Amino acid sequence: MSRGKTLSNQQLGASHIGPDHQLPEHAGGDSSERRGRKRYIYLIGIALLLVIGVVLLQHRKPTAAAPASGRRGGGGPVTITTATATNGNIGVYLNAIGTVTPVYTASLLAQASGVVVAVHYREGQMVHKGDPLIDIDPRIYQATLLQAQGTLEKDQSVLAQAAMDRDRYREAWKRNAIPKQTLDDQEKLVLQEQGTVKNDEGTVQYDQVELGYTHIVSPFTGRVGLRLVDPGNVVTAGGTTTLAVVTQVQPITVIFTLPEDQLAQVTRYSKHGEKLTVLAYDRTAKTKVASGTLLTLDNQIDTTTGTVKARAMFDNKDMALYPNEFLNTRLLVQTLDNVTLVPSSAVQHNGSKAFVYVVHDTAVAMTPVKEGVTESGHTQVTGLNAGAVVANSSFDKLQDKSKIVISHQPPPTETPESSQL
């Protein structure tokens, strides 16, 4: 009975616990979760506000700095430098890539067999026609020549004796002392001896030529290359070993190619005997190396490339042109006289149209022009009179009717770092 009463009292106590009498540990946990969620939401909101503020500041800074930068659209006058259009002459050039080509180049090979006994030239030496270069041991060829000369002298004596007998037989036949057959035989014998002597003379000349091959000389005036053989080397007649290379460098030529479409411009002047000027520039096409004249054009067009070869002659007194050197060539085909010239830097482009900014008092006016020939930093233009003053700087800030201030200082050179600011 007592246990049953106890259980009923516990059950009765539990049934009277209401919402406000929940256990303390459950109540504390729900409250912490709600406070954590609120704090998280507040932090996210603050972060979004900061991001929006940074973005607005970044967009507002360029707008505020634009008027102070002085770019196009600014209200103040633009500082410029100027140039004056002039009246002068300018050349019409055809540009091409050329190769320096010597008029004569000789690779000397051995035509006699033997030991090299002497090398007379220095590497890179200027030699004249006939100067000794290399000597090959001549003793064998001297002995062979001596034998041929001895045979010739013997046969010449035999011929002389046969001719003397023929003369005697003629006198005897006139006196009817010998038959005609004897005289005829002697005359034919003389002819045979003459043939023998002529054969000996040819042998002597051949041996003289062979002996001459042992003494190698320069075939023309030019510059000899590096030494290719030394004394003591054995060379063979008809071999492929080059003994020396001689190249003519004064004068020298440059071979270049022209498109077939430009051929008429060249032949129009060359057919009248005019000497067209050819300028040679280095590989950068900025420094002039030499000046020469057009020598000739090839006799046919290369159908694979549609070009024709041309050869120009240069004196090359200062040795500025080197054999097989690549150059940029400029062929002057015409000179335009009394045309309007402006610096090429003053001509601006809007698509395919060209224009300049002409200065009028304190403002500029955009004036269209037509470009022509460009040479040495100057461009021929039409639509502009000589003496006109044009803007030559600050084009990124100029527009039609812009107010300007003329500066007599050269415009500052824009660096890659400053252009990125």
Backbone hydrogen bonds, N-H to C=O, Kabsch-Sander energy under -0.5 kcal/mol:
donor,donor_aa,acceptor,acceptor_aa,energy
5,K,1,M,-1.9
6,T,2,S,-2.0
7,L,3,R,-2.1
8,S,4,G,-2.0
9,N,5,K,-2.0
10,Q,6,T,-1.9
11,Q,7,L,-2.4
12,L,8,S,-2.2
13,G,9,N,-2.1
14,A,10,Q,-2.1
15,S,11,Q,-1.8
16,H,12,L,-0.6
16,H,13,G,-0.7
17,I,14,A,-1.2
18,G,16,H,-0.6
21,H,18,G,-1.3
22,Q,19,P,-0.8
27,A,23,L,-1.3
28,G,24,P,-1.9
29,G,25,E,-1.2
30,D,26,H,-1.4
31,S,27,A,-1.4
32,S,28,G,-1.4
33,E,29,G,-1.6
34,R,30,D,-1.7
35,R,31,S,-1.8
36,G,32,S,-2.0
37,R,33,E,-2.1
38,K,34,R,-2.0
39,R,35,R,-2.1
40,Y,36,G,-2.1
41,I,37,R,-2.2
42,Y,38,K,-2.4
43,L,39,R,-2.1
44,I,40,Y,-2.1
45,G,41,I,-2.1
46,I,42,Y,-2.2
47,A,43,L,-2.3
48,L,44,I,-2.2
49,L,45,G,-2.1
50,L,46,I,-2.1
51,V,47,A,-2.3
52,I,48,L,-2.4
53,G,49,L,-2.1
54,V,50,L,-2.2
55,V,51,V,-2.2
56,L,52,I,-2.1
57,L,53,G,-2.0
58,Q,54,V,-2.2
59,H,55,V,-1.8
60,R,56,L,-1.5
61,K,57,L,-1.7
63,T,59,H,-0.7
64,A,60,R,-1.7
65,A,61,K,-1.8
66,A,62,P,-1.4
69,S,65,A,-1.1
69,S,66,A,-0.9
70,G,66,A,-0.6
70,G,67,P,-0.6
71,R,66,A,-0.6
72,R,396,D,-0.7
74,G,71,R,-2.0
78,V,403,K,-2.6
80,I,78,V,-0.5
80,I,405,V,-2.5
83,A,390,V,-2.4
85,A,388,A,-3.0
86,T,341,L,-2.5
88,G,86,T,-0.5
88,G,339,V,-2.6
90,I,336,L,-2.2
92,V,334,Q,-3.7
93,Y,91,G,-0.6
94,L,331,L,-2.1
95,N,93,Y,-0.5
96,A,329,T,-2.2
98,G,327,L,-2.6
99,T,255,I,-2.4
100,V,325,E,-2.6
101,T,253,T,-3.0
106,A,246,V,-3.0
108,L,106,A,-0.7
108,L,244,A,-3.0
110,A,241,T,-0.6
114,G,235,V,-2.3
116,V,233,N,-3.3
117,V,135,D,-2.6
118,A,135,D,-1.5
120,H,133,L,-3.0
121,Y,133,L,-0.8
124,G,224,V,-0.8
124,G,225,G,-0.9
125,Q,122,R,-2.1
127,V,125,Q,-0.6
127,V,222,G,-2.9
130,G,218,S,-2.8
131,D,128,H,-2.2
133,L,216,I,-3.1
134,I,216,I,-1.4
135,D,118,A,-2.6
136,I,214,T,-3.4
137,D,115,V,-2.8
142,Q,138,P,-2.3
143,A,139,R,-2.2
144,T,140,I,-2.1
145,L,141,Y,-2.1
146,L,142,Q,-2.2
147,Q,143,A,-2.0
148,A,144,T,-2.0
149,Q,145,L,-2.4
150,G,146,L,-2.0
151,T,147,Q,-2.3
152,L,148,A,-2.1
153,E,149,Q,-2.2
154,K,150,G,-2.1
155,D,151,T,-2.3
156,Q,152,L,-2.3
157,S,153,E,-1.7
158,V,154,K,-2.1
159,L,155,D,-2.3
160,A,156,Q,-2.3
161,Q,157,S,-2.3
162,A,158,V,-2.4
163,A,159,L,-2.5
164,M,160,A,-2.0
165,D,161,Q,-2.3
166,R,162,A,-2.0
167,D,163,A,-1.9
168,R,164,M,-1.7
169,Y,165,D,-2.5
170,R,166,R,-1.9
171,E,167,D,-1.7
172,A,168,R,-2.4
173,W,169,Y,-2.5
174,K,170,R,-1.7
175,R,171,E,-1.0
176,N,173,W,-1.4
177,A,172,A,-3.3
182,T,179,P,-0.6
183,L,179,P,-1.1
184,D,180,K,-2.4
185,D,181,Q,-2.4
186,Q,182,T,-1.8
187,E,183,L,-2.2
188,K,184,D,-2.1
189,L,185,D,-1.9
190,V,186,Q,-2.0
191,L,187,E,-1.7
192,Q,188,K,-2.1
193,E,189,L,-2.1
194,Q,190,V,-2.1
195,G,191,L,-2.0
196,T,192,Q,-2.1
197,V,193,E,-2.3
198,K,194,Q,-2.3
199,N,195,G,-2.1
200,D,196,T,-2.2
201,E,197,V,-2.5
202,G,198,K,-2.0
203,T,199,N,-2.0
204,V,200,D,-2.3
205,Q,201,E,-2.4
206,Y,202,G,-2.4
207,D,203,T,-2.4
208,Q,204,V,-2.1
209,V,205,Q,-2.1
210,E,206,Y,-2.5
211,L,207,D,-2.2
212,G,208,Q,-2.0
213,Y,209,V,-1.5
214,T,211,L,-1.3
215,H,212,G,-1.6
216,I,134,I,-2.9
216,I,214,T,-0.6
218,S,131,D,-2.3
222,G,127,V,-2.3
223,R,247,T,-3.3
224,V,125,Q,-2.6
225,G,245,V,-2.2
228,L,243,L,-0.8
232,G,116,V,-3.2
233,N,230,D,-2.1
235,V,114,G,-2.9
235,V,233,N,-0.5
238,G,110,A,-2.0
239,G,236,T,-2.0
243,L,108,L,-3.4
244,A,108,L,-1.0
246,V,106,A,-2.6
247,T,223,R,-2.4
248,Q,104,Y,-2.7
252,I,314,F,-2.5
253,T,101,T,-1.5
254,V,312,A,-2.2
255,I,99,T,-2.6
256,F,310,A,-2.3
257,T,97,I,-0.8
258,L,308,V,-2.4
260,E,306,G,-2.3
262,Q,259,P,-1.5
263,L,260,E,-1.0
266,V,262,Q,-1.0
267,T,263,L,-2.6
268,R,264,A,-1.8
269,Y,266,V,-0.9
270,S,266,V,-2.4
271,K,267,T,-1.8
272,H,269,Y,-0.9
273,G,270,S,-1.7
274,E,269,Y,-1.3
276,L,274,E,-0.8
278,V,292,G,-2.4
279,L,330,R,-2.7
280,A,290,A,-2.8
281,Y,279,L,-0.5
281,Y,328,N,-3.5
282,D,287,T,-2.1
285,A,282,D,-1.7
288,K,286,K,-0.5
289,V,280,A,-3.7
290,A,280,A,-1.3
292,G,278,V,-3.0
293,T,313,M,-1.9
294,L,276,L,-2.7
295,L,311,R,-2.8
296,T,311,R,-1.6
298,D,309,K,-2.8
302,D,307,T,-3.0
303,T,301,I,-0.8
305,T,302,D,-0.6
306,G,302,D,-2.5
307,T,302,D,-0.9
308,V,258,L,-2.4
310,A,256,F,-3.0
311,R,296,T,-2.7
312,A,254,V,-2.4
313,M,293,T,-2.8
314,F,252,I,-3.0
319,M,316,N,-1.2
324,N,100,V,-3.1
325,E,322,Y,-1.9
327,L,98,G,-2.6
328,N,281,Y,-2.3
329,T,96,A,-3.3
329,T,327,L,-0.5
330,R,279,L,-2.3
331,L,94,L,-2.7
332,L,277,T,-2.8
332,L,330,R,-0.6
333,V,92,V,-2.5
333,V,331,L,-0.7
334,Q,92,V,-1.1
336,L,90,I,-3.4
337,D,335,T,-0.5
339,V,88,G,-3.0
341,L,86,T,-3.1
342,V,379,T,-2.0
344,S,377,G,-2.5
346,A,343,P,-1.7
347,V,344,S,-1.0
348,Q,346,A,-0.5
348,Q,355,F,-3.0
350,N,353,K,-3.0
353,K,350,N,-1.5
354,A,369,V,-0.6
355,F,348,Q,-2.4
356,V,367,T,-2.4
358,V,356,V,-0.8
358,V,365,A,-2.6
359,V,389,V,-3.0
360,H,363,A,-3.4
363,A,360,H,-2.0
364,V,402,S,-1.4
365,A,358,V,-2.4
367,T,356,V,-3.4
367,T,365,A,-0.5
369,V,354,A,-1.9
370,K,382,T,-2.2
371,E,369,V,-0.5
372,G,380,Q,-2.5
375,E,378,H,-3.0
378,H,375,E,-1.6
379,T,342,V,-2.9
380,Q,373,V,-2.9
381,V,340,T,-2.1
382,T,370,K,-1.7
387,G,85,A,-3.1
388,A,385,N,-1.6
390,V,83,A,-3.2
390,V,388,A,-0.5
391,A,357,Y,-2.7
392,N,81,T,-3.2
397,K,394,S,-1.3
398,L,394,S,-0.7
401,K,364,V,-2.1
402,S,399,Q,-1.9
404,I,362,T,-2.5
405,V,78,V,-2.7
407,S,80,I,-3.6
414,E,412,P,-0.5
419,S,415,T,-1.9
420,Q,416,P,-0.7
420,Q,417,E,-0.6
421,L,418,S,-0.9
